Amino acid sequence: MKTEAYSNLPRLASALCIAWSALMTGCGDDDSGATTSTSGGTSTSTSASGSGGAGEGGAGVGGAGEGGAGATTTTTTASGTGGGNPSGDTIRFIGRFDTTKPEGPRFSWPGSAIVTRFSGTSISARFNDESTPEQSNFFQVVIDGESKGVLKVNNQEELYTVAEGLPDGEHELLLHRRTEALVGVTQFLEFVPQQGEELLPVAPAPERRIEVIGDSISAGYGIDGADETCPFTSDTENNYLAYSALTGRLLEADTTIVAWSGRGVYRNYDDEVADTMPEIYGRTIADEPQPAWDFSSWVPQVVVINLGTNDFSINVPGDAEFREPFTSAYAGLVETVRENYPEAFIFCTIGPMLSDGYPEGAEALTRARSYIGKVVEDRAASGDDRVRLLEFPQHNGEQDGLGCDYHPSKKTNENMAAQLSEAISEELGW
């Protein structure tokens, strides 16, 4: 079957200026219905501060809202390092967060997540979000381990009702960003429990940690699309159901996802003039060079690299001119990962969209397998025995369906997560 990829991405990227998975278990479908309503009442502000990337964040109260008549405002401040896992006891952040702003932490990578616990029957949250109503950011709402709908966030509102009508008692909340960086940066300001209730201490972070470096496949592009004919829209992107996030839930691991649609190792989709993934890998906010990410703040035991699909997507150079620069760029990324995470096990993967049938005559799959395999072989020859090649089978649209622009479907992502989880368990004993 002829496979096409990212057909609308360069246009979208120009227009828009171009982790983890849940703490709880459960890989079921998300519930429909975006929540955009606002609410008032007592304002309990919980803000995060600390060092985000290389910068120092100042402690402070973020986004304390106006309480109703006679209401009181309670402030709980969480501080920590790296934005990845602050030590405050009522909020935990998963992924890369820039905590240099006193108003609250900023984030943009898909899969970035916020965890809290609260008492009562409802909870709201305040955000300062850059996205628009036409292309909004979306969050999976997970309450007590179950998906409870989708939160739509954009620049038209600040206060959102996240959940309501819950059984009275204590609850755990996870907000998982389903959309990627090109949709816009989000700043978290505060959680607002219902009047008279409070935030509660969260469970500690799991010991297992995974980092995924990838492109649209890892971001979750088009998973919720009807079929291969739909273009990119933020409401059909669903990182919560992407293999990257599913793997974390299967293995009960915190997962940081560093992925951007259309980006490659050496060249981007259709030679788009933009930084490649190795060039933006060290960023806290995807499209902002500073603050740089502090790799020492969160150290994974596993790193998954799923790149190369865009390098081989269209107008692929011949082997003589492409093999050396691609392998050099890929080897450089692996070396960067190894320098930052000396003990991590690195999986160099080949994505399911690659085939020898498209682009015609490019032999994309065979060449990607050869190029990436050579990088893995060279690492082994140099004494690094913690790097492994893993190939995802080509996805089968007739059997498992297709997402927008021929991207992997929900079923294909489930298959990928099962395969990757098994490989990780095999190597690390998880």
Residue, then its C-alpha position, 0 to 999 in steps of 0.5 A: m500500500k502506498t503510504e503518505a505521511y505528514s502531508n499538512l505538517p509544513r503548512l501547519a507548522s508555519a501557521l502555528c510557529i513552529a510524558w507519562s503516562a498516568l500514575m494510575t493504571g488503565c489504558g482504556d479509551d478516553d471519554s468524550g466531551a471537552t470541559t470549558s466551563t468556569s466556576g467561582g468560590t473559595s480559591t485554594s492556590t497551589s503553585a510550583s517553583g524551583s529550578g527549571g532546566a538551568g534557571e532558578g525559579g523564585a518561590g511565590v504564589g501563582g494565580a490566586g483567584e478571587g474568592g466569593a463573599g466571605a471566602t478565604t484563600t489558602t496557599t500551598t507552595a511546592s518547590g523542587t528541581g528540574g520541573g520534573n518532580p517537585s518535592g511539594d506534597t500536594i502536586r507532582f509534575i511529570g515531564r519537562f516544566d520551566t519553573t523559572k516564572p513565579e506565576g507558575p510552571r510552563f510546559s509544552w511537550p506532549g505527555s506532560a502531566i500534573v498529579t494532585r489529590f483532593s477532597g470533595t466532589s469537584i475541582s477546578a484549575r487555572f491555566n494561562d494558555e497560548s493556544t486558540p479556540e481553533q487549535s486548542n490544547f487538550f488534557q486527558v482527565v484521569i480521576d482515581g485511575e479512570s479516564k473521565g473526559v477531556l479538558k479543552v484549554n485555550n487563550q479564551e479562559e483561565l479557570y476551568t472546571v476539571a471534574e464535578g459530581l464526584p462521590d464525596g471523599e478523597h480523589e486522585l487527579l491526573l491531567h495528561r497533555r494530549t497535544e504537542a508543542l506546536v499547539g502552544v505553551t501552557q502555564f499552570l497557575e493553580f488547582v481550585p478545590q470546591q469551597g471548604e475542601e483542600l488539596l491532599p498529599v500525593a503519592p511519591a513518584p515511582e522508581r521507574r522512569i522512561e524518556v521517549i525521543g520522537d516525532s509525530i508517532s510518539a506525540g500521538y498525531g491523528i490517533d483519534g482521527a476517523d481515517e487516513t484522509c483527515p489532516f492534523t487537528s489538535d483535537t485528533e492528537n492524543n498522546y494519552l493513547a500513543y505507544s509512548a504513554l501506553t508503555g509507561r502505564l504498562l510498566e508503571a513508570d513515569t515517562t517524559i516524552v520529547a517529541w515534535s511532528g515533522r522533525g527528523v534526525y538530520r533532515n525534517y519532513d520535506d526538508e522543512v527549515a527548522d531545528t531537528m530533534p537533536e537540536i531541540y532535545g536539550r530544551t525545557i520548552a520545545d521552541e524556546p532555547q532557554p532555559a536549557w533542560d537540567f538533565s541531572s534533575w530527572v534521570p531515566q533508566v530507559v531511553v527510547i529513540n524513535l526517529g528517522t521516519n521524517d528523514f526518509s519521508i519525501n525527496v530522500p537523498g541517495d545513499a552516497e550523499f545521505r548515509e554519512p550525515f544521517t548516521s553521524a547525526y543519529a550517533g551524535l544524539v545517542e552519544t548525547v543521551r549516553e553522556n547525560y544518562p551513563e547507566a540508561f538502556i537505550f532503545c534505537t527503534i524503527g517506526p511502523m510508518l517506514s516501508d520500502g514502498y514509499p517513497e517510491g525507489a527510496e528503499a526507506l525501511t531497508r536503508a533506515r534499518s541499515y543506518i540505525g543498525k550501524v550506529v548500534e553496532d558501533r556502540a557495541a564495538s566501542g564497549d557500550d552494551r546497553v544499546r539495542l535496535l528494536e523494529f516495530p512492524q509496518h502498520n497494517g491499515e486494513q487490519d488495524g485502521l489508520g489515523c490522520d495522514y496515514h499515522p498509526s491507529k490506536k490499535t497499532n499504538e497498543n501493539m507497539a506499546a506491548q512490544l516495547s514493554e516486553a523488550i524493556s522488561e526483558e532487558l531490565g527485569w521490570 
